[in-house]
Every structure is written in C-alpha cells, then in structure tokens.
C-alpha cells in the first residue's frame, strides 16, 4: 500500500488552496475557461444553438499594475455558424487607493446592473442567462465606459454607483442607418444593500435605473417591418433585442449554509425583475386594429417586462441542482402597431463538480413562446462542461 | 431639539450599525478566528471582527456583502495567507475600496509570509488536487511560529497606531511571557502522543502533528480538496487494519461521515478537534484551544 505512505505523500498534500500564486506584477493571474456542450434544440433569443458547440471560452489576465491601479483583460472566443469570433469582454483599469471608499473603473467592463450581470457566465448554475437578460441586456452587458462607485463605512453593506457607457449594443433598431445616436448612450445608477442573518444566512438587495438615450425605436416608415426576432434570434452580437429609454431593475439574493460553512451544503435563492419603459418612437402612436391571421391579438402594452426566480442547492461537495423559472412579456413592433409576445422558461439543472474547478452539467429546459417565431412549446436538453484552469477563481456572492 | 438629534443619531447608528468603537482603537479584520484571538491579546482596545468561525472552511468562504462592509472599515487585516483565502480575499480587497488593506500596505498582513511554512512545493499541478506552492497555511498550531507572527503583528500595530506604542509593547510582552511559559507545559502534557499514528481529514493539523511528533499516515481526502470517496475509504480501511493507527482526526468544520464509517469498520475513535478558537466549548482563547486539542488527542487511547 505504497499509495498511502503518507509521510512521503504528505509533503505534496498542501492545505486546500490554489495552484496559482497571489497575482503580482511579475506573476499576473492567468486563467482560462473551457465550455463545450451538446444541445437538442435552439434556445430562444440568442441562447445556445442545437448540436455540438462551444460556449464562451475565456482567457483572462489580471494583476495590480502598481500601487494605485489594477488592470484586467478578458478575451472571449465564441464559435457559432461555423465562424469563430474573438471578442474583448473586459479591458479595464480600476483605482486601488482613492479615499473615502470611492473607486473608479474605466475601459470595457461588465455593468453592475442587476445581480447576475457583473458575474461571468462560467460561474452560473445554468447553461445560459435567463430570458430577461437575453432580451434586455444582450445576455451579458459589457461595454466601454466609466464607473464611479462608493462603499459606505457601515456594518450594513451599502454601495452606490453610477456608470456611463457608449451603449452601442443597447441601441434601438436603425434599418436605414440614418439616425443620429448619442455617443454616450447608456447611463446606469445602482445601489446594493446586504448583510448577514446570524451565522447561516446572507442576503443582498439591489436596485438599478438605466437610462438609454438611444433606446426608443426609430420612427417607422411605411412598409418596413421591425422584427426583433429575425434580427436577433441567431445574432451573437450581444445586442439587446428589446430596448427602451428607461429600465428599472430590482434584484435579491439569499444564501444559506449550515453554520455558514459552504463546503458541504448551501442554498442560493435569487430573483430579478426588469421593466423597460418608453420604447415607442416619438411619432409612433399605437393604433388599435384587427390583426392579420396567425397572430394572437393582444393590446400592446407600453412596456416590456420580465423576471425570474432561481434556486440552487449544493447537497454535497460534488453535486448541486438548480431550478429556475422566468417569464418575459415583450411588445414586438409590427408595421404600425405592436404585438404582445410572451416567453416562459423552466430550467432544471444537475451539476457534477469533481473539484472546485470542473463542472459537468445536464440541463432540461422547457420554453413556451407566444408570438415568438419558431418557439411554441419546446423541450430542450443540454449537456455541458465548464472548466477553469490557471488562477483560482473568485467566490463571488 | 437636542433630544431629537440624539434620537436620530441613535436610530441612524442602529440602522447602519456603524461601529462607534472605531474611536477606541484600531479596526481589525481577521480572516480566521485564531487571528481575531491573537488581535485580542495584542490590541485589547481594538475593534476586532473575524470573517470566519471555526465551523467554516476558510477556503470556501464567499465574498459576501457583510465582509465587504467590514473590510471597508478596517485599518488592519490579519490573514493566514499562503492562498488559503485566495477565493475571497482579493475580491474583498477590490470591492471594499479601502486603500489600507491593499497587498503591500501596512494594513494587510499575511502570517504565512512572516514564517517558514511547512510543505512548500517547487512544482505544482492541479492533478495533484487543490494544492499550491506556498506551503501549509494552518500555522497557528505551531506555537513558536505563532509567536513570531505575534511579534510581527505588534510591529505592524505600532506602525499603524504610533501613539499607543508603549501599550502594544506591554501587551506583546504579556502575551509572549504567558505563551512561552505555556509551551513546556503543553509539550510535557503531550509527551505520550509522540510517535502516534493517525488518519486525518486533509492536512489541517500538519503543524500540530509536526510539533507533537504525531504521524498522519493517511488522509480521508483522496486528493486535497476532493471529498472522501467510497473507493478511497475502502483503501483506508485496508491501511487501518495494519493495527498501528490510533485515531481518526477531523477538524470542527469537516464532515464526519467518512470518518464515522471508517471508525466503525476499523474500530477506531473519531476525534473532532477544534480548528480554531470557538471550535468547541473549551476553546475560548488561544491558550484553551491548545489545551483542548491536546486533551482530546490524549483522550484517545
């Protein structure tokens, strides 16, 4: 039983901590994420496609630049429709030593809108972002801009921040490329509160208001169809499929672990609500009239809306299971009026984690669409792996 | 209107939980309870917060809101280092926007950087499990190393809070004297443990075993960071049947199921040792923590 000659092996058995050193100037944190999958059908609104495919394969490098600045660069490689796209997801600097709990982040980074958006896809418990994210944020909203945030000096966690972005991805349709868009298109103000309840539980609440200067639809011209669906269903440009001038977001997270020990069991409950107002072009007045055949008629509302609730339970170090339900209510511009659309998604995922660094996931998704092209009542199965190598990732709350 | 403003202030303090004690001394953020306990010995007037308890695996902590809020207010953060907190501390440093606790600042102290750790590795690969090059971070069970850490913490306290230099020197002198007086007592008490062989969960007690001459002949984890598997437990049973193992040792935040299975099959006792202060009834401070682990180990015949 040489294998257990631990006195020899002990020197190789080090405490649970990572292979990567703490990043320093001479030794930046370098990490890669590998994501591959097989899926039995297409997901609505720019989710994963049918068949074998790669998700976001990520290569990231980060380090303190000096004692005042930190920097990070994340490239994402995506393959779809036989093409490989290289995208820069993050390229930002952040201050490390501003006084009074202030910090500034500049460059390209993930907006702090909502709960999930500032987290990377590979840390999710499901194979894709909820429908609200795919509809209103292009799945994952990162952009070029500036953020100023402040953390209050209180035992209750309270942070407040404002962001300004280029906002190209959040622009409304412009079929004729004649529209004058604002160059700083998106402003976001957010606040988050959080704390602990005893040793076992932690919570966080978030609110955000996003102003999108280019969010209203372009004034409609006779005979043209603005069909968000066709434009975006298989468009991985990370653009928002539905935009509006004012977006309101509320989110919450609650986590529980016995004695606060996350190693063996823990539960995460989270939910987010989005409402997007003021999407109609100034000249576009809703006219009620009868639908052509084939469409369920509904009065177009004055807003888009969506929400989801998610619960993930890790019942042993190696296994976790998640359940997520979400709804999306959107208005699709159609000639001179709007058709109401609805999408309901139910997702169940089972995840096997051999270690801290690897996940194999089996997910069942039921998507029920009303007035969504090509989606009626579909059952999808996804088999996916997500694995990280290199620097130890962060346990983000 | 004085009453009103007082009331309002009180309400505000209640709502936001602002630590009024920050005036009394430094604000110290400890990553683990052993460093909170050390801070208590060395800076009695400080306001001290421990990010984890002895019931929590300090590697598996999340960068949760309450920790960001505490880190935001810290003058000094005391952590084990050697990548034990790699999954959450960097994010706390980033999100708390507190320049005092940046790496390289006077307010950020890693114990593992002050002493010689055990089991440093030249070459690491994740196929070896969740291992790293900087050595074992659970150094608070090495009394002499911990005294070195205490000395360095004191120097740091004086640099951050120069006005109270004399008080910090006095506190260190008191602690050092008591600690050095206690070491021979612990060693005498633990003499019978030298040469004992145990099976343990992880290398949590590497320094304790090193100090007391106990040999860990097998690990409940097949590889660091991987939970005990049935196949692995079966091989441990084989090992235990040699008859030279005296106990199975588990830390207060570790799952006892694998240990209990093995203990039942092999007829061995399971010893749940407090990993840190607060890990059991007896462990109220660093001294009683040491007393407790030695007494528990001696309790297994």
Contacts between the chains, C-beta under 8 A, distances in Angstrom:
chain1	res1	chain2	res2	distance
A	1	B	235	7.2
A	1	B	238	6.2
A	1	B	239	5.8
A	3	B	235	7.1
A	4	B	217	6.8
A	4	B	218	4.6
A	4	B	235	6.8
A	4	B	236	7.3
A	4	B	239	5.0
A	5	B	217	8.0
A	6	B	216	5.8
A	6	B	217	5.1
A	6	B	218	5.1
A	6	B	219	6.2
A	7	B	215	6.2
A	7	B	216	7.9
A	7	B	217	7.0
A	9	B	219	7.8
A	10	B	119	7.1
A	10	B	203	6.7
A	10	B	206	7.4
A	10	B	216	6.2
A	10	B	219	7.9
A	11	B	119	5.3
A	11	B	121	7.9
A	12	B	119	7.7
A	12	B	121	6.9
A	12	B	128	6.0
A	12	B	131	6.9
A	13	B	119	7.4
A	13	B	129	7.4
A	13	B	131	7.0
A	13	B	202	7.9
A	13	B	203	5.1
A	13	B	219	6.1
A	13	B	224	5.4
A	14	B	119	5.3
A	14	B	121	6.5
A	14	B	131	4.3
A	14	B	132	5.8
A	14	B	135	6.7
A	14	B	136	5.6
A	14	B	203	6.6
A	14	B	224	6.2
A	15	B	59	7.5
A	15	B	82	7.2
A	15	B	84	6.4
A	15	B	136	4.9
A	15	B	137	5.1
A	15	B	138	5.8
A	15	B	202	7.0
A	15	B	203	5.7
A	15	B	204	7.2
A	15	B	206	7.5
A	15	B	224	7.2
A	16	B	57	7.3
A	16	B	59	4.3
A	16	B	60	8.0
A	16	B	84	7.8
A	16	B	130	5.0
A	16	B	202	6.6
A	16	B	224	5.7
A	16	B	225	4.7
A	17	B	59	6.1
A	17	B	82	6.3
A	17	B	83	3.6
A	17	B	84	5.0
A	17	B	86	5.8
A	17	B	130	6.8
A	17	B	131	7.7
A	17	B	132	4.8
A	17	B	134	7.6
A	17	B	137	6.2
A	18	B	83	5.2
A	18	B	86	4.8
A	18	B	87	7.5
A	18	B	130	6.4
A	18	B	132	5.4
A	19	B	124	4.8
A	19	B	125	7.1
A	19	B	126	5.4
A	19	B	130	7.6
A	19	B	131	6.5
A	19	B	132	5.4
A	19	B	133	7.5
A	20	B	83	7.6
A	20	B	86	7.3
A	20	B	132	7.4
A	21	B	83	7.3
A	21	B	132	7.5
A	21	B	133	6.6
A	21	B	134	7.1
A	22	B	83	6.7
A	22	B	86	6.9
A	22	B	90	7.4
A	22	B	103	6.9
A	23	B	90	7.8
A	24	B	103	7.9
A	64	B	102	7.8
A	64	B	103	7.0
A	67	B	102	6.9
A	67	B	104	6.4
A	70	B	94	7.0
A	94	B	94	7.2
A	96	B	99	6.5
A	96	B	102	5.5
A	97	B	99	3.9
A	97	B	102	6.8
A	98	B	97	6.8
A	98	B	99	7.4
A	99	B	99	7.2
A	101	B	72	5.7
A	101	B	96	7.7
A	101	B	97	4.9
A	101	B	98	7.0
A	102	B	97	6.3
A	103	B	97	4.2
A	149	B	97	7.3
A	150	B	97	7.6
A	151	B	68	6.7
A	151	B	69	7.4
A	151	B	72	4.8
A	151	B	95	7.2
A	151	B	96	6.1
A	151	B	97	5.2
A	151	B	98	8.0
A	152	B	16	7.2
A	152	B	69	7.7
A	152	B	72	7.6
A	153	B	18	7.2
A	153	B	72	5.9
A	153	B	73	5.3
A	154	B	16	4.0
A	154	B	17	6.1
A	154	B	18	5.2
A	154	B	69	6.2
A	154	B	73	8.0
A	155	B	16	7.0
A	155	B	17	3.5
A	155	B	18	6.7
A	155	B	19	6.2
A	155	B	66	7.5
A	155	B	69	5.6
A	155	B	70	6.9
A	155	B	73	7.8
A	156	B	15	7.3
A	156	B	16	5.4
A	156	B	17	5.3
A	156	B	69	6.4
A	157	B	65	3.5
A	157	B	66	6.1
A	157	B	68	5.4
A	157	B	69	3.9
A	158	B	16	7.5
A	158	B	69	7.5
A	159	B	68	7.8
A	159	B	95	7.9
A	192	B	65	7.3
A	193	B	65	7.6
A	194	B	64	7.2
A	194	B	65	2.6
A	194	B	66	6.9
A	194	B	68	7.9
A	194	B	69	7.7
A	195	B	65	5.9
A	195	B	66	5.0
A	195	B	69	7.3
A	196	B	64	7.1
A	196	B	65	8.0
A	196	B	66	4.4
A	199	B	53	6.3
A	199	B	55	7.4
A	202	B	62	7.6
A	202	B	64	4.5
A	202	B	65	6.6
A	202	B	66	6.5
A	203	B	65	7.6
A	204	B	64	7.9
A	204	B	65	5.0
A	255	B	62	7.1
A	255	B	64	7.3
A	259	B	53	7.0
A	259	B	55	4.0
A	259	B	56	6.4
A	259	B	253	7.6
A	260	B	52	7.8
A	260	B	53	6.7
A	260	B	55	7.1
A	260	B	56	5.2
A	261	B	55	5.7
A	261	B	56	4.5
A	261	B	57	5.8
A	261	B	60	7.2
A	261	B	253	5.3
A	262	B	56	7.5
A	262	B	57	7.3
A	262	B	60	4.5
A	262	B	61	6.9
A	262	B	62	6.3
A	263	B	57	4.2
A	263	B	59	7.9
A	263	B	60	4.4
A	263	B	253	7.1
A	263	B	254	7.9
A	263	B	255	7.7
A	264	B	255	5.3
A	316	B	227	6.9
A	317	B	226	7.9
A	317	B	227	4.3
A	318	B	227	6.2
A	354	B	226	7.4
A	355	B	126	7.7
A	355	B	129	7.5
A	355	B	130	6.6
A	355	B	225	5.9
A	355	B	226	6.0
A	356	B	130	5.8
A	356	B	225	5.9
A	357	B	126	6.5
A	357	B	130	7.9
A	389	B	126	7.1
A	392	B	83	7.2
A	392	B	86	4.6
A	392	B	87	5.9
A	393	B	87	7.2
A	394	B	63	6.5
A	394	B	87	6.3
A	394	B	88	6.9
A	394	B	90	6.7
A	394	B	91	4.5
A	395	B	60	7.3
A	395	B	61	6.7
A	395	B	62	4.5
A	395	B	63	6.1
A	395	B	87	4.3
A	395	B	88	5.1
A	395	B	91	7.5
A	396	B	62	7.2
A	396	B	63	5.9
A	396	B	91	6.4
A	397	B	62	4.9
A	397	B	63	5.6
A	397	B	64	4.5
A	397	B	65	6.4
